[in-house]
Amino acid sequence: MDRRQFLKLGSFVTVSTAVVGLSGCTDGEDSSGTTAPGAGATFPQGIASGDPKPDSILLWCRAVPRDNAESLKVTVQLSDKADFSSLLVNTVLTAESAWDFTLRHKVSGLNPATTYYYRFQAGSDSSPLGRTRTAPAANASPAQLKFAFVTCQDWSVNHWAGMEELLNEDLDFIVHLGDYIYETVGADFQSSAAESRHARLSLPNGSRLADGSSAAATLADYRYLYKTYRSDSRLQALHQRFPMIAIWDDHEFSDDCWQDHQTYTLADGANSAAARRRMANQAWFEFMPADVSFNSSDSSFTNIKIYRSFTFGKLATLVMTDERLYRADHVIPETAAGSEIGSRYFVSKGTLAGLEAQKISAAGGQLAPVSMLGDSQRAWWQDQMRNAGTTWKLWGNEVSLLRMQIDGNQAVASLMTSSLIAANAALAPLQAAMSSALVLDMKAANKTATLATASFSNLAALLASQAGISAAAFAAGIKPALDAAMPPSALLDLIIIDADQWDGYNAERKALLAYLKNNAIGNVVALTGDLHAFFAGVVMDDFDAASPTPVMVDLVTAGLSSNSLFSYYKQVVDTVPAFAAAKSLIYTTNGNGQVVNTFNSTLSAFNGNWIKYLDTDAQGYAVVTLTASQLVCSLRKLKTLNGATTAPALPATASARTITVNAGSVEVNVS
């Protein structure tokens, strides 16, 4: 192999072209044809491949010198035969301490839709054997693609048996939608049990947070997390068997981050954390098998670009977006709301829409101050969707596009009505009328800031005329219960439950959906993570329109191990006094004291026109089988820990739901 066949890009990414009929001797970087000297090495994080194209694949390893040297010669070999009886690549690379001895080597000149085998060698040591596969040719018509999409694999909670189970699948690739690592150790949301094979993490440096947890603060911290996560044999085995197409979400840098800003405290929104952001960028680049560009000499926090696209013959285009590095601050900053409640969670839809409109107006009608993708990436996304010559357009999308709202007045009125009927069953025939009367009463009291002294005149009049309850009896026996159940004003509104999702960037979402609709771009399906729950539904052109039109589909997988969406909202109503009145909207307890999830039914009640399936209390993953006629997605919910510290035996799936989307249709069929 000569210089035309081997390129070194900077000091870290290398590229070679596959050549048929290479001998077993090794060609070094100096093209001398001699075998490069190499001390022994260990491969503690295994090996990996990623970003399959019809003619290329990226190979990855971390080779640690046994002699503690600052650099190490490592040979990479690739073959189309499992026994390596003939080689297509046989190239010497240099692993350097500056990059934590990680190597990324792109092999081009490969055949499409072909399985290849690869390994790394240093001295007499050899890595495990890896298997990978290239994408179909651009003009091919594959009968099907089969892939998994996963997200949110927190080391510190639950278990990773789902990874082991995925090894039994015959997949073309795996899509990882981010939260590959979690930057925090010991945070409130990481308080539940974890399998014993995952020892407690201890960051080399770390910064102390207000809740007593610690967060990655240095390059050494971020590297430590990747190295520890990748020490798990199940994750190593996944990487060795399947190529991965990965994007990041927030926890690869900082929870609910935007650009180079963290959100741990109210002051964080005003302060740049560019140095920390750049360290997170570098660690992701070092440890993920992704064919992306990174410029270590660029002092900005945007020194990496990870959004990119893939084609799989005429069947599918996969567009992977970065929804953290370019996003604007949340429309309602934490400093304005006083906390994440009212800024990112439990946000008034009216207030959110009003402030978003103000920001757009102040920017001369531009979306930049309320954008998640940023102007350049949005234009790129539009080009990818418009120019995709494939049946399906898949969008690797970190956060959900579905509207998730609760009408606080209706929800609280329903709870109050149910409570009154529980105390007096004779009122049951009046349930709907009572709920409507209470909505009118609460809206009137909220408008005049008299919630604490609300008269409930509409309900009193209804019960007097329909149930014979006098004003005195109402005042003595019913009004005190209503007063006690009255929530704070903030809950008596149309509430967006999570403005860190696309619900918080509604103007840009509408612009993207309008682009698809106006250009008649169909068969668009988002593959989504982040939310720690399963959702399947249709995305409307304008969720607030009187008659919205469905444009695309959003499929959301639960986290592989991270605590569930339900658990987060349960914690809010249990620990934030202002939201205690909303407890029954999230959960109740039965006669045995067991928790009963009501969050699913609450969300369904107010979003049923577009959300067709949901499970807010789940861990799991998704497997997609794609043909020209339909997309079939199996949402697989995992069993919980066996006891307090043991992962369940295989099969780890407790239950599965099948979501089917037919080509040419924007309907979600659940079975």
Steps between C-alpha positions, in 0.01 A plus 500: 500500500652833395430863580210511256330228699575621853431848633553647842262783583658716769627281779191297573279388209653271240360373172600211277360338188428129495727307263425144388772241554718662765763273648533438868789746534420840641537830319595785730443870483840548338396264215825310549325165499663395827306386801472781751642417842229476760493443871210307642169665583169438666165589345293574813212666314481245222463611139223660295386600153265770386347719231450237227502638146476294179879521456640578845490431872674656800692269738584587862708368786683609812838328534680561830877428496615241747827689546334835586650665192363827360423341164448156354504338156172320432414301189143503369387214278178460304384202298189373329574159653440416864830308521701794355649263241529799268528864596354814346663733754821436691619837624711629789359789701635691799300522821601808699449601861374842384187323376486255791633230264177492299518433126249573226573358159273543199517233231375595155481308173273233648215316332141593587275278713795285602601353835860561604713392795765706674749496786786700649841362599787636708808284541374154585167630632183499296166665559172310488371437148244743366227459240358787298295561189487765229181667379327397175600677179313820418320339205418176682152397612555297817209281603525630855710670763498392861647720770457595864483847646601559860564782745566595863728230643568629851771287666373586847141371490316181402679257265642444151346161422335658196842529337562131547159421354569714192795275416249233399358723226617495138544875456653707224598774746405672826393864529598661830305818573716628781550496875764236435652615829361705789724781618364492856568254779252470786239743367143481630385322184773238552385397846334165423672162509750381241636158414798403714735450204492879459716633781436851627672761286761738638606786274873585502419867555133590478314805624263488794136585428236634737329162544825341617572330169803567285531581131778450248715813492817401316608304195622230739149478649329458164760247385455308824127471435542370145770256609289371787182465297691320225656262751166315515532184291142527371554846353833385358330203337237724337771717349696196381198348326318798345606832349357794693367834376510732799402852591519669838232650721552707815674273752809457286562859614247621759137433594252706291787697350486750215807603300780536759267563795420264783178528703585376850439841665314819413831677437609244239279648230701822497842337514684323222656162575691491171809326636289223650297472179819461294626227734170316461526538122849353496413202719198415283717526189769280652270221614215481248542319165365793299634639173477867600725804495672638810749787515698499823667830408164678474446685828122528455252256652380412148830331412317183401220424252309179556181542295515281190292272278504145362328324211404134479435438133167627375333389821596757763686819583603551862555862608673543837465844660683672786239657728731636771804676355309768307175532695396831649428537869163374617236756405432565869844507665541349845590844636161632389302206641704465819567130440470230238129479594332758281800516269563147379228303678133576574508807278198717416431452131361852466801660667736286293330592172490869587869523588598296195309741276670797669847354439422430134364852454807654664718302257316633196304181447802270518490167687856520636409609858244218533674231293612153600692419180648838416471663158772301320391159624134579429584586138706180476210295642265648242743414220537143625125449516430664164776317314451156654422267212393219730166357603550578869651803668610412854598775741739422785345751738605529864188661653134433429299690239166402657289752689471401866265726690258498791201731534540588866148633546338191351736262677453657844124531448487130416695412816275718717187352345622144555573582863151645555337197340710267714353676804145506360427235236160656426685776311640257239239583229614864520869425451546670160290803595682539832838490330393765248366724776824470695703597192295819468537573871878453504555703184296786645684490833839472332425796275413719798775357724243374750584128504541500877147635544329343199123482541443209257174666405444295184543170683286618792219599263521167317483295819217712636286450189593141414580339836304712748811607692435830673744790507558440871567129447735581212691754710529264795558164334642551150683831474760413770603190303529704181706768674739236633544348154556830318844501335718806439411729214788368288327164465171647381612551145576303187833349605787376282659226707849519347627807314845345454333288229378643168194635686735771628610589145159502339560766233790310349308173523215660305748631241648152448158338474383770257805430285415130481134570433554771238754288312287183518779311677345184640599184686691700762549322833694638795700258714511669840661449840563715811154478659544175699162372380336336201285717275363453151294761322447737211659844479259776397580797280365723778388340825312817594292523181128427513549216250868402495637281222727202572827527307739237641542238772704510821613174665657545843693225675541474874848517647700180515551542874428857609223568750161555340313818411230397747753482784614859434150645511411291803798655675377850409151453645647326805763762581381837362217626724347715226434188293370274775144568382590345164608170654198306374581608145827307530420211732274361770541214745273198525373328811827313538702819490633424152566788262262517203616697196235755393746709296435286192126565511549870580719552193268291283200706608648825371711377207300208364458653156868449424651269765391148411710304746696586813660338801660753732641245745737285297852411404563339164600532137351490150560273201388609152440283195469720193374405155379706206139450612517547876697579812446261789640607837510271802512700826645262758450569868761341723451312823608674818793397716482149641514591865695815577823440311468232231408547135219271382592186311429490128255553350513842664192634321191510720259611227499647150271716291512510122465831317432484126521789256400429141678676215294788366309537828541719807325260734633310798358152547556339841477129571 
